[in-house]
Structures are given as C-alpha cells and as structure tokens.
Amino acid sequence: MRGYFGIGVYHPKTKVNIGVLWRSASVFGAAYLFTIGHRYQYQCSDTMKSFRHIPLFSFDSFDAFFGYMPRLGRLVGVEIDAKAKPIRNFAHPQQAVYLLGAEDYGLPQKVLDKCWAIVQLPGERCLNVSVAGSVVMFDRVNKQAASV
C-alpha cells in the first residue's frame, strides 16, 4: 500500500491507553506513534512490545508537534464536532497524521483549526481513545485494501 500514517493523542488521560494504541498501530501498519503533553511509560497493555517496532515521539506542546509534522502529512483530527465528516464518507489522505483528543475534553479549537480534515466516528459519545484510534486505523486499512 502506498503512503504512510502516524497516529497520536493530545494530552492522553491515562497512560495505559497509549500501550493499547501502540499495539493496534503495530498491527495496522502505522509508521509512528506520538503523544502531545504527556510522556509514555512502558505499559503492560502493550503485550506485543510494539516499542521495538514502531517509534514513539513525545512532544511537550501542540506547537512543538506541529513544527515536526512530515512535509506532506495531512493532519486529521478525530473529534465529535459540527464540522466533522462522518468517517464512513471520508477518503483518507495518502500521507496522514491522525490526532485524537483526550477522552474528557477532546481537541481544543486551536488544534482543530490546524487540521486538514476532522472526522467523526459513529455515535454521540466518545469512545475510549485507544479504541477510537483502532477504529480509524482499521477504516484506513480497510478502504485502502478495497481500492486495490
């Protein structure tokens, strides 16, 4: 498959979610994982030891992260928002950087304003961040496989 994607979380609420997301990222073929605002510590939820296979980048702030975005990367916010496109209708960019918000307060407006696109998963309430990230990655991989 062409292209790449990275996935990360803005101010993750719990560190165990990063371990679960890291494992899913490894399974679905992410190029990298990142956090903004919190540093990762090894978690028993990462039973595949994904840290051996996919790099994790930690950024202190959104501005620091945004300054290191890949040149062709398209920032895709995953958020419940009036401007969000339902994921079922979303065509994933070839070079994507998916950003999920914390479960308790999501992505702030200043972050959403920098997104190339905002997508929303089905439902009126937020999912666990690692589950939401897994759904987004599955959708990407599934749609790419269908187009081949």
GUKE-738967 format. One record per residue (C-alpha): residue number from 1; residue in one letter; chain; z, x, y. Coordinates in pm, 1 decimal, padded with zeros to 6 digits. Example, Ala and Ser with C-alpha at 12.3 -4.5 7.8 and 13.67 -1.06 7.14 Angstrom:
@i: 1	aa: A	ch: A	zz: 00780.0	xx: 01230.0	yy: -00450.0
@i: 2	aa: S	ch: A	zz: 00714.0	xx: 01367.0	yy: -00106.0
***
This chain:
@i: 1	aa: M	ch: A	zz: 00000.0	xx: 00000.0	yy: 00000.0
@i: 2	aa: R	ch: A	zz: -00082.0	xx: 00118.7	yy: 00348.5
@i: 3	aa: G	ch: A	zz: 00166.0	xx: 00166.2	yy: 00627.3
@i: 4	aa: Y	ch: A	zz: 00541.3	xx: 00208.5	yy: 00622.6
@i: 5	aa: F	ch: A	zz: 00854.4	xx: 00032.5	yy: 00728.2
@i: 6	aa: G	ch: A	zz: 01208.7	xx: 00112.6	yy: 00821.1
@i: 7	aa: I	ch: A	zz: 01498.5	xx: -00129.0	yy: 00838.5
@i: 8	aa: G	ch: A	zz: 01827.9	xx: -00119.6	yy: 01019.0
@i: 9	aa: V	ch: A	zz: 02127.8	xx: -00304.8	yy: 01152.4
@i: 10	aa: Y	ch: A	zz: 02255.3	xx: -00332.4	yy: 01508.2
@i: 11	aa: H	ch: A	zz: 02636.4	xx: -00296.9	yy: 01508.1
@i: 12	aa: P	ch: A	zz: 02694.7	xx: -00386.8	yy: 01141.9
@i: 13	aa: K	ch: A	zz: 03004.3	xx: -00597.9	yy: 01090.6
@i: 14	aa: T	ch: A	zz: 03103.6	xx: -00442.3	yy: 00758.5
@i: 15	aa: K	ch: A	zz: 03004.4	xx: -00107.9	yy: 00616.0
@i: 16	aa: V	ch: A	zz: 02964.4	xx: -00241.0	yy: 00261.9
@i: 17	aa: N	ch: A	zz: 02655.8	xx: -00434.7	yy: 00379.7
@i: 18	aa: I	ch: A	zz: 02484.0	xx: -00104.7	yy: 00458.8
@i: 19	aa: G	ch: A	zz: 02525.8	xx: 00010.3	yy: 00099.7
@i: 20	aa: V	ch: A	zz: 02372.4	xx: -00311.6	yy: -00032.4
@i: 21	aa: L	ch: A	zz: 02087.6	xx: -00298.4	yy: 00221.9
@i: 22	aa: W	ch: A	zz: 02024.2	xx: 00066.7	yy: 00133.4
@i: 23	aa: R	ch: A	zz: 01988.2	xx: -00022.6	yy: -00233.3
@i: 24	aa: S	ch: A	zz: 01743.9	xx: -00304.0	yy: -00150.9
@i: 25	aa: A	ch: A	zz: 01549.6	xx: -00071.1	yy: 00081.1
@i: 26	aa: S	ch: A	zz: 01512.4	xx: 00172.6	yy: -00206.6
@i: 27	aa: V	ch: A	zz: 01386.6	xx: -00100.0	yy: -00441.3
@i: 28	aa: F	ch: A	zz: 01137.6	xx: -00242.0	yy: -00187.0
@i: 29	aa: G	ch: A	zz: 00998.0	xx: 00094.0	yy: -00073.3
@i: 30	aa: A	ch: A	zz: 01139.4	xx: 00142.3	yy: 00276.5
@i: 31	aa: A	ch: A	zz: 01065.6	xx: 00476.9	yy: 00437.6
@i: 32	aa: Y	ch: A	zz: 01407.5	xx: 00493.3	yy: 00602.9
@i: 33	aa: L	ch: A	zz: 01720.0	xx: 00302.7	yy: 00697.9
@i: 34	aa: F	ch: A	zz: 01917.3	xx: 00316.3	yy: 01022.1
@i: 35	aa: T	ch: A	zz: 02227.3	xx: 00186.3	yy: 01193.2
@i: 36	aa: I	ch: A	zz: 02294.8	xx: 00141.4	yy: 01562.3
@i: 37	aa: G	ch: A	zz: 02652.9	xx: 00156.9	yy: 01679.2
@i: 38	aa: H	ch: A	zz: 02834.0	xx: 00242.1	yy: 01356.2
@i: 39	aa: R	ch: A	zz: 02813.6	xx: 00534.8	yy: 01120.5
@i: 40	aa: Y	ch: A	zz: 02759.8	xx: 00490.8	yy: 00749.9
@i: 41	aa: Q	ch: A	zz: 03017.3	xx: 00596.8	yy: 00494.0
@i: 42	aa: Y	ch: A	zz: 02939.3	xx: 00604.9	yy: 00122.3
@i: 43	aa: Q	ch: A	zz: 02993.6	xx: 00264.3	yy: -00034.7
@i: 44	aa: C	ch: A	zz: 03036.3	xx: 00170.4	yy: -00398.0
@i: 45	aa: S	ch: A	zz: 02787.6	xx: -00113.5	yy: -00332.7
@i: 46	aa: D	ch: A	zz: 02509.3	xx: 00148.4	yy: -00335.2
@i: 47	aa: T	ch: A	zz: 02509.5	xx: 00186.6	yy: -00713.0
@i: 48	aa: M	ch: A	zz: 02163.2	xx: 00349.7	yy: -00714.6
@i: 49	aa: K	ch: A	zz: 02283.3	xx: 00634.2	yy: -00488.6
@i: 50	aa: S	ch: A	zz: 01998.1	xx: 00549.6	yy: -00253.5
@i: 51	aa: F	ch: A	zz: 02114.1	xx: 00820.7	yy: -00013.5
@i: 52	aa: R	ch: A	zz: 01935.9	xx: 01060.5	yy: -00247.4
@i: 53	aa: H	ch: A	zz: 01602.4	xx: 00880.9	yy: -00199.6
@i: 54	aa: I	ch: A	zz: 01586.4	xx: 00726.0	yy: 00149.0
@i: 55	aa: P	ch: A	zz: 01712.3	xx: 00886.2	yy: 00469.3
@i: 56	aa: L	ch: A	zz: 01965.5	xx: 00706.2	yy: 00686.4
@i: 57	aa: F	ch: A	zz: 01966.9	xx: 00761.5	yy: 01061.1
@i: 58	aa: S	ch: A	zz: 02265.8	xx: 00668.9	yy: 01275.6
@i: 59	aa: F	ch: A	zz: 02230.3	xx: 00603.9	yy: 01648.0
@i: 60	aa: D	ch: A	zz: 02512.4	xx: 00555.1	yy: 01895.9
@i: 61	aa: S	ch: A	zz: 02316.8	xx: 00309.1	yy: 02109.3
@i: 62	aa: F	ch: A	zz: 02003.5	xx: 00097.8	yy: 02113.6
@i: 63	aa: D	ch: A	zz: 01853.5	xx: 00321.3	yy: 02383.5
@i: 64	aa: A	ch: A	zz: 01903.3	xx: 00630.0	yy: 02164.8
@i: 65	aa: F	ch: A	zz: 01737.3	xx: 00449.2	yy: 01872.1
@i: 66	aa: F	ch: A	zz: 01450.0	xx: 00318.2	yy: 02083.8
@i: 67	aa: G	ch: A	zz: 01376.4	xx: 00670.5	yy: 02208.1
@i: 68	aa: Y	ch: A	zz: 01318.8	xx: 00781.6	yy: 01847.2
@i: 69	aa: M	ch: A	zz: 01106.8	xx: 00491.2	yy: 01728.7
@i: 70	aa: P	ch: A	zz: 00795.7	xx: 00601.9	yy: 01539.6
@i: 71	aa: R	ch: A	zz: 00494.3	xx: 00618.0	yy: 01772.2
@i: 72	aa: L	ch: A	zz: 00303.5	xx: 00333.9	yy: 01606.3
@i: 73	aa: G	ch: A	zz: 00610.3	xx: 00145.9	yy: 01484.2
@i: 74	aa: R	ch: A	zz: 00638.4	xx: -00218.8	yy: 01583.1
@i: 75	aa: L	ch: A	zz: 00994.8	xx: -00334.6	yy: 01640.5
@i: 76	aa: V	ch: A	zz: 01052.7	xx: -00666.5	yy: 01464.5
@i: 77	aa: G	ch: A	zz: 01380.4	xx: -00843.2	yy: 01537.0
@i: 78	aa: V	ch: A	zz: 01520.0	xx: -01070.2	yy: 01268.6
@i: 79	aa: E	ch: A	zz: 01715.7	xx: -01336.9	yy: 01450.1
@i: 80	aa: I	ch: A	zz: 01777.2	xx: -01708.9	yy: 01490.7
@i: 81	aa: D	ch: A	zz: 01612.6	xx: -01757.4	yy: 01828.8
@i: 82	aa: A	ch: A	zz: 01398.4	xx: -02018.4	yy: 02004.6
@i: 83	aa: K	ch: A	zz: 01119.5	xx: -01758.4	yy: 02043.9
@i: 84	aa: A	ch: A	zz: 01128.2	xx: -01653.9	yy: 01678.3
@i: 85	aa: K	ch: A	zz: 00835.0	xx: -01715.5	yy: 01446.8
@i: 86	aa: P	ch: A	zz: 00916.9	xx: -01854.0	yy: 01101.9
@i: 87	aa: I	ch: A	zz: 00881.4	xx: -01573.0	yy: 00851.4
@i: 88	aa: R	ch: A	zz: 00656.6	xx: -01784.5	yy: 00629.8
@i: 89	aa: N	ch: A	zz: 00392.2	xx: -01768.1	yy: 00909.6
@i: 90	aa: F	ch: A	zz: 00449.1	xx: -01404.4	yy: 01000.1
@i: 91	aa: A	ch: A	zz: 00190.5	xx: -01131.8	yy: 00938.1
@i: 92	aa: H	ch: A	zz: 00386.5	xx: -00809.2	yy: 00901.8
@i: 93	aa: P	ch: A	zz: 00251.1	xx: -00515.0	yy: 01100.7
@i: 94	aa: Q	ch: A	zz: 00131.4	xx: -00215.6	yy: 00902.5
@i: 95	aa: Q	ch: A	zz: 00395.1	xx: 00006.6	yy: 01066.7
@i: 96	aa: A	ch: A	zz: 00712.6	xx: -00199.1	yy: 01106.1
@i: 97	aa: V	ch: A	zz: 01067.7	xx: -00129.6	yy: 01211.8
@i: 98	aa: Y	ch: A	zz: 01287.4	xx: -00427.0	yy: 01122.4
@i: 99	aa: L	ch: A	zz: 01612.3	xx: -00472.1	yy: 01313.0
@i: 100	aa: L	ch: A	zz: 01884.0	xx: -00712.0	yy: 01203.5
@i: 101	aa: G	ch: A	zz: 02181.9	xx: -00812.7	yy: 01415.3
@i: 102	aa: A	ch: A	zz: 02545.0	xx: -00827.5	yy: 01322.8
@i: 103	aa: E	ch: A	zz: 02636.5	xx: -01148.8	yy: 01141.5
@i: 104	aa: D	ch: A	zz: 02889.5	xx: -01255.5	yy: 01403.1
@i: 105	aa: Y	ch: A	zz: 02682.4	xx: -01213.9	yy: 01721.1
@i: 106	aa: G	ch: A	zz: 02325.9	xx: -01115.4	yy: 01631.2
@i: 107	aa: L	ch: A	zz: 02090.2	xx: -00917.6	yy: 01852.3
@i: 108	aa: P	ch: A	zz: 02157.1	xx: -00916.6	yy: 02228.2
@i: 109	aa: Q	ch: A	zz: 01888.5	xx: -01032.9	yy: 02470.0
@i: 110	aa: K	ch: A	zz: 01818.5	xx: -00678.4	yy: 02596.2
@i: 111	aa: V	ch: A	zz: 01725.5	xx: -00583.6	yy: 02238.3
@i: 112	aa: L	ch: A	zz: 01518.5	xx: -00897.5	yy: 02176.5
@i: 113	aa: D	ch: A	zz: 01323.9	xx: -00824.2	yy: 02495.8
@i: 114	aa: K	ch: A	zz: 01207.9	xx: -00492.2	yy: 02346.0
@i: 115	aa: C	ch: A	zz: 01088.1	xx: -00645.9	yy: 02018.1
@i: 116	aa: W	ch: A	zz: 00718.2	xx: -00666.3	yy: 01939.4
@i: 117	aa: A	ch: A	zz: 00798.7	xx: -00982.4	yy: 01742.4
@i: 118	aa: I	ch: A	zz: 01100.2	xx: -01188.2	yy: 01641.9
@i: 119	aa: V	ch: A	zz: 01109.5	xx: -01358.1	yy: 01303.6
@i: 120	aa: Q	ch: A	zz: 01347.7	xx: -01616.1	yy: 01168.6
@i: 121	aa: L	ch: A	zz: 01440.0	xx: -01688.2	yy: 00809.7
@i: 122	aa: P	ch: A	zz: 01468.5	xx: -02048.2	yy: 00687.6
@i: 123	aa: G	ch: A	zz: 01795.9	xx: -02224.3	yy: 00759.6
@i: 124	aa: E	ch: A	zz: 02004.4	xx: -02298.4	yy: 01064.9
@i: 125	aa: R	ch: A	zz: 02280.3	xx: -02046.9	yy: 00993.5
@i: 126	aa: C	ch: A	zz: 02269.9	xx: -01674.7	yy: 00947.5
@i: 127	aa: L	ch: A	zz: 02269.3	xx: -01506.6	yy: 00609.9
@i: 128	aa: N	ch: A	zz: 02468.6	xx: -01201.7	yy: 00516.0
@i: 129	aa: V	ch: A	zz: 02287.4	xx: -00912.3	yy: 00687.7
@i: 130	aa: S	ch: A	zz: 02206.9	xx: -00728.8	yy: 00364.2
@i: 131	aa: V	ch: A	zz: 02069.5	xx: -01048.8	yy: 00210.4
@i: 132	aa: A	ch: A	zz: 01860.7	xx: -01122.6	yy: 00520.8
@i: 133	aa: G	ch: A	zz: 01720.7	xx: -00769.1	yy: 00514.6
@i: 134	aa: S	ch: A	zz: 01635.5	xx: -00804.3	yy: 00145.7
@i: 135	aa: V	ch: A	zz: 01451.2	xx: -01131.4	yy: 00212.6
@i: 136	aa: V	ch: A	zz: 01248.0	xx: -00970.5	yy: 00493.7
@i: 137	aa: M	ch: A	zz: 01153.3	xx: -00672.6	yy: 00276.4
@i: 138	aa: F	ch: A	zz: 01060.4	xx: -00899.8	yy: -00014.4
@i: 139	aa: D	ch: A	zz: 00842.0	xx: -01110.0	yy: 00215.1
@i: 140	aa: R	ch: A	zz: 00662.8	xx: -00797.2	yy: 00338.9
@i: 141	aa: V	ch: A	zz: 00603.3	xx: -00655.3	yy: -00008.7
@i: 142	aa: N	ch: A	zz: 00500.6	xx: -00994.3	yy: -00147.7
@i: 143	aa: K	ch: A	zz: 00247.4	xx: -01062.7	yy: 00130.1
@i: 144	aa: Q	ch: A	zz: 00102.2	xx: -00711.1	yy: 00103.9
@i: 145	aa: A	ch: A	zz: 00057.6	xx: -00747.3	yy: -00271.5
@i: 146	aa: A	ch: A	zz: -00113.3	xx: -01085.7	yy: -00223.6
@i: 147	aa: S	ch: A	zz: -00362.4	xx: -00935.3	yy: 00021.6
@i: 148	aa: V	ch: A	zz: -00479.2	xx: -00658.5	yy: -00213.2
***
